[in-house]
């Protein structure tokens, strides 16, 4: 338990202390946000706000995880694991794709960075590499990821072959990284929502650690490789998001940019894969799913009818144009995320109760 607190504390402290330094450094280098021309007019005043703050989130998450290991180095059975390192690879890899996207936006002074093909290729490279490696490195017959589709645990009838799993994992990772990216349109919205989803994975993975089949074969135990290390990653990411949110909340002094949103979306998807809770993430990350669906519905309906369902997509801009203030949209969307996380954790716990007969 102490290692989890250390990971979260290091992630929080590093993030909250380094972010103002990043703000000054990015401002000196002229690394300001470009605003989309067709967005709400109220956002035009945000032009020039330092971006690429996601570099701090990624760095703080890595340092939180490493710091927790260094504090407790030498303890029996304690050390870096394949699952933890794979999650860090996914975080840093997706963050690198986002960094290139942000850099090109700043360099060319436009709101569009990498083209769609280049971004998808980058996500493909990172996502497929993660998926392939995650079904290797067995320990006691358990690999970081399972080739079976999961909800709260693996669903036996939905077993996939390695190739089908890699394809599905890539689509899952790319989908959620882009979903968080779409949600990152208002001050603090993506950071606050991500922190709540990551907090749910602190609870889930720690519960799996205390009910691990590798330690004790009991009814309802979980077959997950390295659950404690997964908890450390989730706790570090949660702390990093909260520290960044101190400076990112409205009015934001810095934006996470694609560097942060792609990294966080990839990490959240990776956590779902290694904890065998892939379909549960659709509930836990309900806000991200709703925002993405709003874009899909808007585009599909417009192409079919030349009419719009929403005033503007993604969904948060629709409510802005409906007259809600930015702060109102953010807080209410945070509440939606909180309710989704609470409901998702309830489903997770209900599954365990079904095994113990309560």
C-alpha positions as CSV (number, residue, x, y, z in Angstrom):
1,X,0.0,0.0,0.0
2,X,2.9,2.4,0.8
3,X,4.4,1.9,-2.6
4,X,1.0,3.0,-4.2
5,X,1.0,6.2,-2.1
6,X,4.6,6.9,-3.1
7,X,3.9,6.5,-6.8
8,X,0.8,8.8,-6.6
9,X,2.6,11.4,-4.5
10,X,5.7,11.5,-6.7
11,X,3.5,11.8,-9.8
12,X,1.5,14.6,-8.2
13,X,4.5,16.5,-6.8
14,X,6.6,16.3,-10.0
15,X,3.7,17.3,-12.1
16,X,2.6,20.3,-10.0
17,X,6.2,21.6,-9.6
18,X,7.4,21.0,-13.2
19,X,4.3,22.4,-15.0
20,X,5.0,26.1,-14.2
21,X,8.6,25.6,-15.4
22,X,7.2,24.1,-18.6
23,X,4.9,27.0,-19.0
24,X,7.8,29.5,-18.9
25,X,10.0,27.4,-21.1
26,X,7.3,26.8,-23.8
27,X,6.3,30.5,-23.7
28,X,9.9,31.6,-24.3
29,X,10.1,29.2,-27.3
30,X,6.8,30.5,-28.7
31,X,5.1,27.1,-28.3
32,X,1.6,28.4,-28.2
33,X,-1.7,26.6,-29.1
34,X,-3.3,27.2,-32.5
35,X,-7.1,27.4,-32.4
36,X,-9.3,25.8,-35.0
37,X,-11.0,28.4,-37.1
38,X,-14.4,26.7,-37.0
39,X,-14.5,26.4,-33.2
40,X,-16.5,28.5,-30.7
41,X,-15.5,32.2,-30.9
42,X,-14.9,32.2,-27.1
43,X,-11.9,30.0,-27.7
44,X,-10.0,32.5,-29.9
45,X,-8.7,34.2,-26.8
46,X,-6.8,31.0,-25.9
47,X,-4.6,31.3,-28.9
48,X,-0.9,31.4,-27.9
49,X,-1.5,29.5,-24.6
50,X,1.5,27.2,-24.1
51,X,0.8,23.6,-25.2
52,X,2.6,20.2,-25.1
53,X,2.1,20.1,-21.4
54,X,1.5,16.4,-21.8
55,X,5.3,16.0,-21.7
56,X,5.0,16.8,-18.0
57,X,2.2,14.3,-17.5
58,X,4.2,11.6,-19.2
59,X,7.4,12.4,-17.4
60,X,5.7,12.6,-14.0
61,X,4.0,9.2,-14.6
62,X,7.3,7.6,-15.4
63,X,9.1,9.2,-12.4
64,X,6.2,8.2,-10.1
65,X,6.5,4.5,-11.2
66,X,10.3,4.5,-11.1
67,X,10.4,6.4,-7.8
68,X,8.1,3.9,-6.0
69,X,10.4,1.1,-7.1
70,X,13.5,3.0,-6.0
71,X,12.1,3.7,-2.5
72,X,11.3,0.0,-1.9
73,X,14.3,-1.4,-3.8
74,X,15.8,-4.6,-2.2
75,X,12.5,-5.9,-0.9
76,X,11.9,-9.6,-1.7
77,X,10.0,-10.1,-5.0
78,X,10.1,-6.4,-5.7
79,X,11.3,-5.1,-9.1
80,X,10.2,-3.8,-12.5
81,X,7.9,-6.2,-14.4
82,X,7.1,-6.9,-18.0
83,X,3.6,-5.5,-17.6
84,X,4.7,-2.3,-16.0
85,X,7.4,-1.6,-18.6
86,X,4.9,-2.4,-21.5
87,X,2.5,0.1,-20.1
88,X,5.2,2.7,-19.9
89,X,6.2,1.9,-23.5
90,X,2.6,2.5,-24.6
91,X,2.4,5.8,-22.6
92,X,5.7,7.2,-24.0
93,X,5.1,5.8,-27.5
94,X,1.7,7.4,-27.9
95,X,2.9,10.5,-26.3
96,X,5.7,10.7,-28.9
97,X,3.2,10.5,-31.7
98,X,1.2,13.3,-30.0
99,X,4.4,15.3,-29.5
100,X,5.2,15.2,-33.2
101,X,1.6,16.3,-34.0
102,X,1.9,19.2,-31.5
103,X,5.3,20.2,-32.9
104,X,4.1,20.4,-36.4
105,X,1.2,22.5,-35.4
106,X,3.5,25.0,-33.7
107,X,6.1,25.0,-36.5
108,X,3.6,25.6,-39.3
109,X,1.3,27.8,-37.2
110,X,-1.9,26.0,-37.9
111,X,-4.3,23.9,-35.9
112,X,-3.6,20.7,-37.9
113,X,-0.4,18.8,-37.3
114,X,0.3,15.3,-38.5
115,X,-2.0,14.2,-41.3
116,X,-4.4,11.4,-40.6
117,X,-2.2,8.8,-42.4
118,X,0.9,9.7,-40.4
119,X,-0.9,9.7,-37.1
120,X,-2.6,6.4,-37.8
121,X,0.8,4.9,-38.8
122,X,2.3,6.1,-35.6
123,X,-0.5,4.7,-33.5
124,X,-0.4,1.4,-35.5
125,X,3.3,1.0,-34.8
126,X,3.0,1.6,-31.1
127,X,-0.3,-0.3,-30.6
128,X,0.7,-3.4,-32.6
129,X,4.1,-3.6,-30.9
130,X,2.5,-3.3,-27.5
131,X,-0.1,-6.0,-28.4
132,X,2.5,-8.4,-29.8
133,X,4.8,-8.1,-26.7
134,X,1.9,-8.3,-24.3
135,X,1.0,-11.8,-25.3
136,X,4.6,-12.9,-24.6
137,X,6.7,-12.9,-21.4
138,X,4.6,-15.6,-19.5
139,X,5.1,-16.0,-15.8
140,X,3.5,-19.0,-14.2
141,X,1.7,-19.4,-17.5
142,X,0.2,-15.9,-17.4
143,X,1.1,-13.2,-20.0
144,X,0.5,-9.5,-19.5
145,X,-2.5,-9.6,-21.9
146,X,-4.9,-12.4,-22.8
147,X,-6.1,-13.2,-26.3
148,X,-9.6,-13.6,-25.0
149,X,-12.0,-10.6,-25.0
150,X,-12.7,-9.5,-21.5
151,X,-15.4,-7.7,-19.5
152,X,-14.6,-7.9,-15.8
153,X,-12.5,-10.9,-16.5
154,X,-11.9,-13.0,-19.6
155,X,-15.1,-14.2,-21.5
156,X,-14.2,-17.8,-22.4
157,X,-16.4,-18.1,-25.5
158,X,-14.8,-15.0,-27.0
159,X,-11.3,-16.5,-27.3
160,X,-9.3,-15.0,-30.2
161,X,-6.2,-16.1,-32.0
162,X,-3.0,-14.0,-31.6
163,X,-3.6,-12.2,-34.9
164,X,-7.2,-11.3,-34.2
165,X,-6.2,-10.1,-30.7
166,X,-3.4,-7.9,-32.0
167,X,-5.9,-6.3,-34.5
168,X,-8.5,-5.8,-31.8
169,X,-6.0,-4.4,-29.3
170,X,-4.7,-1.9,-31.9
171,X,-8.2,-0.7,-32.7
172,X,-8.9,-0.4,-28.9
173,X,-5.8,1.6,-28.2
174,X,-6.2,3.9,-31.2
175,X,-9.8,4.3,-30.4
176,X,-9.4,5.4,-26.8
177,X,-6.3,7.6,-27.6
178,X,-8.3,9.5,-30.2
179,X,-11.3,9.6,-27.8
180,X,-9.3,11.4,-25.1
181,X,-7.9,13.6,-27.8
182,X,-11.4,14.6,-28.9
183,X,-12.4,15.3,-25.2
184,X,-9.4,17.6,-24.7
185,X,-11.2,20.7,-26.0
186,X,-12.0,22.5,-22.7
187,X,-9.7,23.6,-19.9
188,X,-9.1,20.7,-17.6
189,X,-11.8,18.4,-19.1
190,X,-9.5,15.6,-20.3
191,X,-7.1,15.9,-17.4
192,X,-9.9,15.7,-14.7
193,X,-11.8,12.9,-16.5
194,X,-8.6,10.9,-17.1
195,X,-7.6,11.2,-13.4
196,X,-11.0,9.7,-12.4
197,X,-10.7,6.8,-14.8
198,X,-7.1,6.2,-13.7
199,X,-8.3,6.2,-10.1
200,X,-10.8,3.5,-10.9
201,X,-7.9,1.4,-12.2
202,X,-6.0,2.0,-9.0
203,X,-8.9,0.4,-7.2
204,X,-9.5,-2.4,-9.7
205,X,-5.8,-3.5,-10.1
206,X,-5.2,-3.3,-6.3
207,X,-8.3,-5.4,-5.7
208,X,-7.0,-7.9,-8.2
209,X,-3.6,-7.9,-6.4
210,X,-5.3,-8.8,-3.1
211,X,-7.4,-11.5,-4.8
212,X,-4.7,-12.8,-7.1
213,X,-5.0,-16.5,-8.1
214,X,-1.2,-16.7,-8.1
215,X,-1.2,-16.1,-4.3
216,X,-4.4,-18.0,-3.3
217,X,-6.8,-20.0,-5.3
218,X,-10.2,-18.8,-4.0
219,X,-13.6,-18.2,-5.5
220,X,-13.6,-15.1,-7.7
221,X,-9.8,-14.7,-7.8
222,X,-8.2,-12.9,-10.8
223,X,-5.6,-14.3,-13.3
224,X,-3.6,-11.1,-14.0
225,X,0.1,-10.8,-14.4
226,X,1.8,-8.2,-12.1
227,X,-1.4,-6.5,-10.6
228,X,0.6,-4.5,-8.1
229,X,2.8,-3.0,-10.8
230,X,-0.3,-2.1,-12.8
231,X,-1.6,-0.3,-9.7
232,X,1.6,1.7,-9.5
233,X,1.3,2.8,-13.1
234,X,-2.3,3.9,-12.6
235,X,-1.5,5.7,-9.4
236,X,1.4,7.5,-11.0
237,X,-0.8,8.6,-13.9
238,X,-3.6,9.7,-11.6
239,X,-1.2,11.8,-9.6
240,X,0.4,13.3,-12.7
241,X,-3.0,14.3,-14.1
242,X,-4.1,15.9,-10.8
243,X,-0.9,17.9,-10.5
244,X,-1.2,19.1,-14.1
245,X,-4.9,20.0,-13.5
246,X,-3.8,22.6,-11.0
247,X,-2.4,24.6,-13.9
248,X,-4.7,23.3,-16.6
249,X,-8.1,24.1,-15.0
250,X,-10.1,27.1,-16.3
251,X,-8.6,29.5,-17.2
252,X,-5.8,27.2,-18.3
253,X,-2.3,28.4,-18.2
254,X,-1.1,25.4,-20.3
255,X,-2.7,22.7,-22.5
256,X,-1.7,19.1,-22.5
257,X,-1.9,19.0,-26.3
258,X,-1.9,15.8,-28.3
259,X,1.2,14.8,-26.4
260,X,-0.9,14.3,-23.3
261,X,-4.2,13.2,-24.7
262,X,-2.9,10.5,-26.9
263,X,-0.6,9.2,-24.1
264,X,-3.4,9.1,-21.6
265,X,-5.8,7.5,-23.9
266,X,-3.3,4.8,-24.8
267,X,-2.4,4.2,-21.2
268,X,-6.0,3.9,-20.2
269,X,-6.6,1.4,-23.0
270,X,-3.5,-0.5,-22.0
271,X,-4.7,-0.7,-18.4
272,X,-8.0,-2.2,-19.5
273,X,-6.1,-4.8,-21.6
274,X,-3.7,-6.0,-18.9
275,X,-6.4,-6.0,-16.2
276,X,-8.8,-8.0,-18.4
277,X,-11.5,-5.3,-18.3
278,X,-11.7,-4.2,-21.9
279,X,-15.5,-4.0,-22.2
280,X,-15.8,-2.5,-18.7
281,X,-13.7,0.5,-19.9
282,X,-16.6,1.4,-22.2
283,X,-18.5,2.1,-19.0
284,X,-15.7,3.6,-16.9
285,X,-14.7,5.9,-19.8
286,X,-18.3,6.6,-20.8
287,X,-17.6,10.3,-21.3
288,X,-14.9,9.5,-23.8
289,X,-17.2,7.1,-25.6
290,X,-20.0,9.7,-25.7
291,X,-17.8,12.4,-27.1
292,X,-16.4,10.1,-29.8
293,X,-19.9,8.9,-30.7
294,X,-21.0,12.6,-31.1
295,X,-18.4,13.1,-33.8
296,X,-19.2,9.8,-35.5
297,X,-23.0,10.6,-35.5
298,X,-22.4,14.2,-36.7
299,X,-20.2,13.2,-39.6
300,X,-22.3,10.2,-40.7
301,X,-25.6,12.2,-40.5
302,X,-24.2,15.2,-42.3
303,X,-22.8,13.1,-45.1
304,X,-26.2,11.3,-45.5
305,X,-28.5,14.3,-45.2
306,X,-26.4,17.5,-45.3
307,X,-27.9,18.3,-41.9
308,X,-26.4,18.3,-38.4
309,X,-27.5,16.6,-35.3
310,X,-25.5,18.8,-32.9
311,X,-24.7,22.5,-33.1
312,X,-21.0,21.5,-33.2
313,X,-19.1,18.3,-32.5
314,X,-17.4,17.1,-30.3
315,X,-20.3,17.1,-27.8
316,X,-18.9,19.7,-25.3
317,X,-18.9,22.4,-28.0
318,X,-22.6,21.6,-28.7
319,X,-23.4,22.6,-25.1
320,X,-21.2,25.7,-25.3
321,X,-23.1,26.9,-28.3
322,X,-26.4,26.0,-26.5
323,X,-25.5,28.7,-23.9
324,X,-23.6,26.8,-21.2
325,X,-20.5,28.5,-19.9
326,X,-17.2,26.6,-20.3
327,X,-16.9,26.0,-16.6
328,X,-20.5,24.6,-16.4
329,X,-19.8,22.2,-19.3
330,X,-16.5,21.1,-17.6
331,X,-18.0,20.5,-14.1
332,X,-21.1,18.7,-15.5
333,X,-18.9,16.5,-17.7
334,X,-16.7,15.7,-14.7
335,X,-19.9,14.7,-12.8
336,X,-20.8,12.4,-15.7
337,X,-17.4,10.8,-15.6
338,X,-17.7,10.4,-11.8
339,X,-21.0,8.6,-12.2
340,X,-19.7,6.4,-15.0
341,X,-16.7,5.4,-12.9
342,X,-18.9,4.7,-9.8
343,X,-21.2,2.6,-12.0
344,X,-18.3,0.7,-13.6
345,X,-16.7,0.0,-10.2
346,X,-20.1,-1.2,-9.0
347,X,-20.3,-3.7,-11.9
348,X,-16.7,-4.9,-11.1
349,X,-17.6,-5.5,-7.5
350,X,-20.9,-7.1,-8.3
351,X,-19.1,-9.7,-10.4
352,X,-16.9,-10.6,-7.4
353,X,-19.9,-10.8,-5.2
354,X,-21.5,-13.3,-7.6
355,X,-18.5,-15.6,-7.0
356,X,-18.6,-15.4,-3.2
357,X,-22.3,-15.8,-3.0
358,X,-23.2,-12.5,-1.3
